[in-house]
Every structure is written in C-alpha cells, then in structure tokens.
Amino acid sequence: MDKIYNHSSEFMPELPDKCVSLMVTSPPYNIDIRYGNEWKNGRVTKSKGKKYADRLEEEEYRKMLFNVFNETKRVLKDDGQLWLNIKNRCVDGNIIPPFWVMDYFNDMFLKNIIIWNFDWGGSTNKRFSSRYEYVFFFTKDDKKYTFNLDDVKIPALNYRPDRYKNQLKNPTDVWKISLVSGNSLERTEHPAQYPEELIERIVKVGTNKGDLVLDPFMGSGTTAVVAKRLERQYVGYEIEKEFIDISEKRLADV
Ligand SMILES: C[S@@+](CC[C@H](N)C(=O)[O-])C[C@H]1O[C@@H](n2cnc3c(N)ncnc32)[C@H](O)[C@@H]1O
C-alpha cells in the first residue's frame, strides 16, 4: 500500500473493509494551532492564514472525529487495534480532560490508558506544569489481537538473578519518552509532531512485518516513517499538501 492521500480521512474510499491491522494517530486538538504557516529555523516567517483552522466549532470538530473513527472501524481487521494520542485541553486556566473521546469506542475494548510522560514544556505558577499526554489503546476483539510484548520489553532497574528469569520487563503503562525538541534530528516544520520512539513501541507491539498501519491524521509522516523502518506497510491521510511533502522527504531517507 504505502501511500498518503491528500484529502480528509472522514472518507477512505481507497481502503477496502478490514484491511488495516493497527491505527495510530494524534488528531488535531482543536486548540488553534496554525497549521499551514511558513517556517524557517523553527520560526513562523509567514502566516498564510487559516488554510486549515485547528479551531472548528466544537460540534463540528467532534462530528469530524466521529466520521474519521467510524471509517477507521470499517477498515480495521477483526483482530485490529487502535491507539489514540490525545491530551488535556487548558481553557482559561482550567483543565478539560479528553475522556469524552472514549464514547466513540463503546463497541471496542479498552486495554490501556498510557500516560506518556516527558520532561519539558510550558510552565505555570498557578498550578503544576503539565508533563504528560494520554495514549488510549483499544482492540476490536476482546481476546484476539497482536501483542508482541517480548519485542518491547525494557531493562529492569533492580535486576536480581536469583528472583527473575531475565533482566527485561514489561514497560508498564507510564512511558517516559522525550518530546521532539527544536534541535532533535527528527524535527520537521510540523507544529505538532509526535516522537518516533513513541510510535515505534506501539507498531512493534501491535503488528508483525507486512501488516498495514493507518494514520488518518498523518501530519509530518512520523507513523509512516516508523512503519516503513519496521517493514510494515503504511497508509495515511493529510489535508495539508505541504505536510505530505515533508512526509515524502522523511520517507525517502528511511
Ligand atoms: C496533531 S497533527 C498530527 C501530527 C503527526 N502525528 C506528526 O507526528 O507529524 C494532526 C494533523 O491532522 C491534519 N488534519 C486535520 N483534519 C484532518 C482531516 N479531516 N483529514 C486528514 N488530516 C487532517 C492536520 O493538518 C495535522 O497535520
């Protein structure tokens, strides 16, 4: 497959039913990120206005997500799985958690809510600075799904040869993985890029070589880059052509 389509993922006519093994994505947050600006050396040099506004009316935003996830469920295999990275919104200094998104998946099985913890970000002095996002992990079938735990185990801190068979352990549901920093090698001009390391763990645990991975909000192509490197197939959707150009450049280097 290995293709990123330049239109909304509310409809995925290119994909037959039940062809995708795993979906992983971070949807637009509807917090007015100015997608579509021109950037140079990490700074916006020209605002092209809202080619795509990340601030839809809330009802319109949720309807868009509903359409995308409905379509995702159609293309997901019966033993398929879905990983969704989303964070709290902060409006006028108050936190709005994103648990409403779980309503879209009442017909699926919630296996984990991962806390993705990182070291830096914005700071405040009226509450504790926020240093995590969520990753929801749902499966279509309760029992039948891929989970290659051995491929993602991490070194145990207090290895005791007399107690444990080996020194690798389950990474648990709290993952400490750095955000993509300004001078990181994987940094692109996309304003909301997630780190390859985060997606690598998900693709490794949830798929096998040759499986098809979908990202309906492909952005700068992180999901595709990781899938390609791990010898999985990828397919994605992105409404901004300039982000597809970034993805293609990154993919050419894999
Ligand atoms: C949070 S970003 C994803 C970033 C990506 N994870 C990365 O690492 O670069 C969300 C992306 O979804 C795109 N987008 C918004 N609405 C869309 C839609 N209906 N269909 C496809 N893409 C959409 C935006 O242009 C934006 O690039």
PDBQT file of the ligand as one rigid body, heavy atoms in Angstrom, charges set to zero:
ROOT
HETATM    1  C1  LIG A 301      -1.705  16.625  15.552  1.00  0.00    +0.000 C 
HETATM    2  S1  LIG A 301      -1.316  16.658  13.856  1.00  0.00    +0.000 S 
HETATM    3  C2  LIG A 301      -0.549  15.098  13.552  1.00  0.00    +0.000 C 
HETATM    4  C3  LIG A 301       0.956  15.149  13.693  1.00  0.00    +0.000 C 
HETATM    5  C4  LIG A 301       1.656  13.830  13.422  1.00  0.00    +0.000 C 
HETATM    6  N1  LIG A 301       1.352  12.860  14.455  1.00  0.00    +0.000 N 
HETATM    7  C5  LIG A 301       3.166  14.021  13.287  1.00  0.00    +0.000 C 
HETATM    8  O1  LIG A 301       3.934  13.351  14.017  1.00  0.00    +0.000 OA
HETATM    9  O2  LIG A 301       3.569  14.849  12.468  1.00  0.00    +0.000 OA
HETATM   10  C6  LIG A 301      -2.878  16.495  13.072  1.00  0.00    +0.000 C 
HETATM   11  C7  LIG A 301      -2.830  16.609  11.554  1.00  0.00    +0.000 C 
HETATM   12  O3  LIG A 301      -4.119  16.287  11.042  1.00  0.00    +0.000 OA
HETATM   13  C8  LIG A 301      -4.344  17.054   9.868  1.00  0.00    +0.000 C 
HETATM   14  N2  LIG A 301      -5.813  17.041   9.663  1.00  0.00    +0.000 N 
HETATM   15  C9  LIG A 301      -6.760  17.781  10.290  1.00  0.00    +0.000 A 
HETATM   16  N3  LIG A 301      -8.003  17.410   9.899  1.00  0.00    +0.000 NA
HETATM   17  C10 LIG A 301      -7.838  16.400   9.010  1.00  0.00    +0.000 A 
HETATM   18  C11 LIG A 301      -8.743  15.570   8.278  1.00  0.00    +0.000 A 
HETATM   19  N4  LIG A 301     -10.070  15.729   8.376  1.00  0.00    +0.000 N 
HETATM   20  N5  LIG A 301      -8.224  14.599   7.495  1.00  0.00    +0.000 NA
HETATM   21  C12 LIG A 301      -6.877  14.418   7.380  1.00  0.00    +0.000 A 
HETATM   22  N6  LIG A 301      -5.971  15.191   8.038  1.00  0.00    +0.000 NA
HETATM   23  C13 LIG A 301      -6.439  16.156   8.852  1.00  0.00    +0.000 A 
HETATM   24  C14 LIG A 301      -3.713  18.408  10.189  1.00  0.00    +0.000 C 
HETATM   25  O4  LIG A 301      -3.382  19.131   9.019  1.00  0.00    +0.000 OA
HETATM   26  C15 LIG A 301      -2.472  17.983  11.008  1.00  0.00    +0.000 C 
HETATM   27  O5  LIG A 301      -1.325  17.880  10.195  1.00  0.00    +0.000 OA
ENDROOT
TORSDOF 0
